[in-house]
């Protein structure tokens, strides 16, 4: 019985769902976009920034540009930047780059 309980606890502790993300902002304004080495960093200003997954508290989020979905997310961010429209950003996990752990964009 103890082994089963230990295995269940171990699974919950290290499952991906225990490190779930959340809404980074629901009213973000894209201020700056930087493209470097497969990642795109987006500087966002918002009044409701939430930090998840133990990432550093920063006004920047990161998109993995090496995926088709990442390309789409960058396109949405560029459109928001050019039009001045606000964006909703959902993050999940962190990306360690440039000496910090940045929130990784999951959905825009």
C-alpha positions as CSV (number, residue, x, y, z in Angstrom):
1,X,0.0,0.0,0.0
2,X,2.8,2.4,0.8
3,X,4.5,1.8,-2.5
4,X,1.3,2.6,-4.4
5,X,0.8,5.8,-2.4
6,X,4.4,6.8,-3.0
7,X,4.0,6.1,-6.8
8,X,0.8,8.2,-6.9
9,X,2.5,11.0,-5.0
10,X,5.6,10.9,-7.3
11,X,3.4,10.9,-10.4
12,X,1.4,13.9,-9.3
13,X,4.5,15.8,-8.2
14,X,6.3,15.4,-11.5
15,X,3.4,15.3,-13.9
16,X,3.2,18.1,-16.5
17,X,-0.2,19.1,-15.2
18,X,1.3,20.0,-11.9
19,X,3.3,22.7,-13.7
20,X,0.3,24.2,-15.5
21,X,0.4,27.6,-17.0
22,X,-2.2,30.4,-17.0
23,X,-3.2,33.7,-18.4
24,X,-0.2,36.0,-18.4
25,X,-2.4,39.0,-19.4
26,X,-5.8,39.7,-20.8
27,X,-5.0,43.3,-21.9
28,X,-1.4,43.3,-23.1
29,X,0.0,45.9,-25.4
30,X,3.0,44.7,-27.5
31,X,5.7,47.3,-27.1
32,X,8.8,45.6,-28.7
33,X,9.6,42.5,-30.7
34,X,13.1,41.0,-30.8
35,X,14.1,38.0,-33.0
36,X,17.1,36.0,-32.0
37,X,18.3,32.4,-32.5
38,X,15.0,30.6,-32.9
39,X,13.2,32.5,-30.2
40,X,11.2,35.7,-30.4
41,X,10.9,37.8,-27.3
42,X,7.9,40.1,-26.9
43,X,7.9,43.0,-24.5
44,X,4.4,43.6,-23.2
45,X,2.9,46.3,-21.0
46,X,-0.3,45.4,-19.1
47,X,-2.0,46.2,-15.8
48,X,-2.8,42.5,-15.0
49,X,0.4,40.5,-15.6
50,X,0.3,37.1,-13.8
51,X,3.4,35.0,-13.3
52,X,3.2,31.2,-13.5
53,X,5.5,28.1,-13.5
54,X,8.3,29.8,-11.5
55,X,9.4,32.0,-14.3
56,X,11.2,35.3,-13.5
57,X,9.0,38.3,-13.1
58,X,9.5,40.1,-16.4
59,X,7.5,42.2,-18.9
60,X,8.8,39.9,-21.7
61,X,7.4,36.6,-22.9
62,X,9.1,34.2,-25.4
63,X,7.8,32.4,-28.4
64,X,9.5,29.4,-29.9
65,X,9.8,30.4,-33.5
66,X,10.9,27.0,-34.8
67,X,7.4,25.7,-34.9
68,X,4.4,26.3,-37.2
69,X,2.3,27.4,-34.3
70,X,5.1,29.7,-33.2
71,X,5.1,31.4,-36.6
72,X,1.4,32.0,-36.2
73,X,1.8,33.4,-32.7
74,X,4.5,35.8,-34.0
75,X,2.2,36.9,-36.8
76,X,-0.6,37.7,-34.3
77,X,1.9,39.6,-32.1
78,X,3.2,41.6,-35.1
79,X,-0.4,42.4,-36.2
80,X,-1.2,43.6,-32.6
81,X,2.0,45.7,-32.5
82,X,1.3,47.4,-35.9
83,X,-2.4,48.0,-35.1
84,X,-1.9,49.0,-31.4
85,X,-4.6,46.4,-30.4
86,X,-4.5,44.6,-27.1
87,X,-3.7,40.8,-26.9
88,X,-4.6,38.0,-24.5
89,X,-1.5,35.9,-23.8
90,X,-1.6,32.4,-22.2
91,X,1.8,31.1,-21.0
92,X,2.9,27.6,-20.1
93,X,6.3,26.8,-18.8
94,X,9.5,28.8,-19.0
95,X,12.3,29.3,-21.5
96,X,15.8,29.9,-20.0
97,X,17.5,32.3,-22.3
98,X,19.7,35.4,-22.0
99,X,20.3,34.6,-18.3
100,X,16.6,34.6,-17.2
101,X,13.6,32.2,-17.2
102,X,11.0,33.9,-19.5
103,X,7.3,32.8,-19.6
104,X,6.8,30.7,-22.8
105,X,3.7,31.7,-24.9
106,X,1.3,28.9,-25.4
107,X,-1.6,30.8,-26.9
108,X,-2.4,34.3,-28.1
